[in-house]
Amino acid sequence: MTVGVLALQGDFREHADVLRTLGADVIHVRRPEELAVVDGLVIPGGESSVMDKLARSFGLAEPLRARIRSGLPVYGTCAGLIMLADSVLDAIVGQESLGGLDVVVRRNAFGSQTQSFETDLDIPALGADPVHAVFIRGPVVESVGPAATALATLADGRVVAVEQGNLLGTSFHPEITGEHRFHEYFLSKVRARTLAA
């Protein structure tokens, strides 16, 4: 099982470290030929508008869309969630997402870097213990379409984790807190698809 981490920009190294700790073979994905060999992909946090521009510049945007449509398991955190959303509010002019998740997200919904925060979330799909979540200029899911499912909400009801088939997205950064359950959950999707192939 080979898992790629989109390594154009952002905290891709942290995701790669977590995935290796969990036993996955990991490669950094920067070119279409690297994307072609992975069984799953993580799109890290970072700056979604820069990631979008680089994906198009490196010839990765269309291959990414095609792999997502074909059922590739993909986990997006923060900017990665923005990249997976079908619709993005407050995008910069010309910004595109890859799509796949039937959600509308709002970029930088929690304000500036200085308004970053941490909280514990109840996420029944991951077990009884709460998930400690770190939000750094993260997006929020403004609406969840019928094809997607909300996995976690803040106390005020805003959705911050979603899934749809083999796609998973979080507004927060489990890769920097030592919280591995989302990565484990993602790897279970990769394993199931690999075994079914």
C-alpha positions in Angstrom: 0.0 0.0 0.0 1.6 3.3 -1.2 0.1 6.5 0.1 1.0 9.8 -1.5 1.2 13.2 0.2 0.7 16.2 -2.2 4.0 18.0 -1.7 3.5 21.2 -3.5 3.2 23.4 -0.5 2.1 23.2 3.2 2.7 20.7 6.0 3.2 17.6 3.8 6.2 16.4 5.9 4.1 16.2 9.0 1.5 14.0 7.3 4.2 11.8 5.8 5.6 11.2 9.2 2.3 10.3 10.7 1.5 7.9 7.8 5.0 6.2 8.1 4.4 5.8 11.9 1.2 4.0 11.0 3.1 1.6 8.7 2.3 3.1 5.2 4.8 3.4 2.4 4.8 7.1 1.6 5.9 9.1 -1.4 5.7 12.9 -2.0 3.6 13.7 -5.0 4.6 16.6 -7.2 4.2 15.1 -10.7 1.5 13.1 -12.5 3.6 10.0 -12.7 4.0 10.0 -8.9 0.2 10.4 -8.5 -0.3 7.4 -10.9 1.3 4.9 -8.5 -0.4 5.8 -5.2 -3.3 3.9 -3.5 -4.4 6.9 -1.5 -3.5 10.6 -1.2 -3.3 13.2 1.5 -3.7 16.9 0.6 -2.1 18.8 3.5 -2.9 22.1 5.1 -1.2 25.2 3.7 -2.4 27.9 1.4 -5.2 26.6 -0.9 -4.8 29.3 -3.5 -1.1 28.6 -3.9 -1.7 24.8 -3.9 -4.2 25.3 -6.7 -1.8 27.4 -8.8 1.0 25.0 -8.3 -1.2 21.9 -9.1 -2.1 23.6 -12.4 1.5 24.7 -13.1 2.8 21.2 -12.5 0.2 19.5 -14.7 -1.4 17.8 -11.7 -4.9 19.4 -11.4 -6.6 17.3 -14.1 -4.9 14.0 -13.1 -5.9 14.7 -9.5 -9.5 15.3 -10.6 -9.5 12.1 -12.6 -8.1 10.0 -9.7 -10.7 11.5 -7.3 -13.5 10.7 -9.7 -12.2 7.2 -10.1 -12.5 6.6 -6.3 -9.0 7.2 -5.0 -9.2 7.6 -1.3 -8.2 11.2 -0.5 -7.9 12.9 2.9 -7.7 16.7 2.9 -6.8 18.8 6.0 -7.5 22.5 6.1 -6.4 23.7 2.7 -6.8 20.1 1.5 -10.5 20.3 2.5 -10.8 23.4 0.4 -9.2 21.7 -2.5 -11.7 18.8 -2.2 -14.8 20.9 -1.9 -17.2 21.2 -4.8 -17.7 24.9 -4.0 -15.5 27.5 -2.2 -16.6 30.8 -0.7 -14.2 33.7 -0.3 -11.8 32.1 -2.9 -9.4 34.5 -4.6 -10.1 35.5 -8.2 -9.4 32.5 -10.5 -9.0 30.0 -7.7 -10.2 26.5 -8.5 -10.8 23.4 -6.3 -10.5 19.8 -7.4 -13.9 18.9 -6.2 -15.3 15.6 -5.2 -16.8 16.5 -1.8 -20.5 17.6 -2.0 -19.8 20.5 0.3 -19.5 24.3 0.3 -16.6 25.6 2.3 -15.5 29.1 3.4 -11.8 29.9 3.3 -10.3 31.4 6.4 -13.6 31.2 8.2 -12.0 31.5 11.7 -10.1 34.7 10.9 -6.4 35.4 10.9 -3.5 33.4 12.3 -3.8 35.1 15.7 -7.4 33.8 15.9 -6.3 30.2 15.7 -7.6 27.9 18.5 -7.8 24.4 19.9 -10.8 22.5 21.1 -12.0 18.9 21.7 -14.5 17.4 19.3 -16.8 14.4 19.7 -16.5 12.2 16.6 -18.4 9.0 17.1 -17.0 7.5 13.9 -13.6 7.5 15.6 -14.6 6.2 19.0 -15.8 7.5 22.4 -12.7 9.6 23.2 -12.8 13.2 22.0 -10.4 14.4 19.3 -8.2 17.3 20.2 -8.4 19.6 17.2 -6.2 22.6 16.2 -7.6 25.2 13.9 -5.2 27.5 12.1 -6.9 29.9 9.7 -9.1 27.0 8.8 -12.1 26.7 6.5 -15.6 25.8 7.8 -18.1 23.7 5.9 -21.0 26.1 5.2 -23.3 23.4 3.8 -23.2 19.7 3.4 -24.9 18.3 0.3 -26.8 15.0 0.2 -23.9 12.9 -1.0 -21.6 13.9 2.0 -21.9 13.3 5.7 -20.8 15.6 8.6 -18.5 13.8 11.0 -17.9 16.6 13.5 -19.3 20.0 14.5 -18.2 22.7 16.8 -20.4 23.6 19.8 -22.0 26.3 17.7 -23.1 23.7 15.0 -20.5 24.6 12.3 -19.3 21.5 10.5 -15.5 20.9 10.6 -15.2 17.3 9.4 -16.9 15.5 6.5 -16.7 12.3 4.5 -18.1 11.1 1.2 -17.3 7.6 0.1 -13.5 7.4 -0.1 -13.1 11.2 0.5 -12.4 12.6 4.0 -11.9 16.3 5.0 -11.1 18.2 8.2 -10.9 21.9 8.9 -8.3 21.2 11.5 -4.8 19.6 11.7 -4.5 16.2 13.4 -1.1 15.8 11.9 0.4 18.3 14.3 -1.2 17.2 17.6 -0.2 13.5 17.8 -3.9 12.6 17.0 -3.7 9.7 14.6 -7.2 8.4 14.4 -8.2 10.4 11.3 -5.1 9.1 9.5 -6.0 5.5 10.7 -9.5 6.0 9.4 -8.2 7.2 6.1 -5.8 4.3 5.8 -8.7 1.9 6.5 -10.4 3.4 3.4 -7.1 2.9 1.4 -6.8 -0.7 2.5 -10.4 -1.6 1.7 -10.1 -0.2 -1.8 -6.7 -1.9 -2.3 -8.2 -5.3 -1.3 -11.2 -4.8 -3.5 -9.1 -4.1 -6.5 
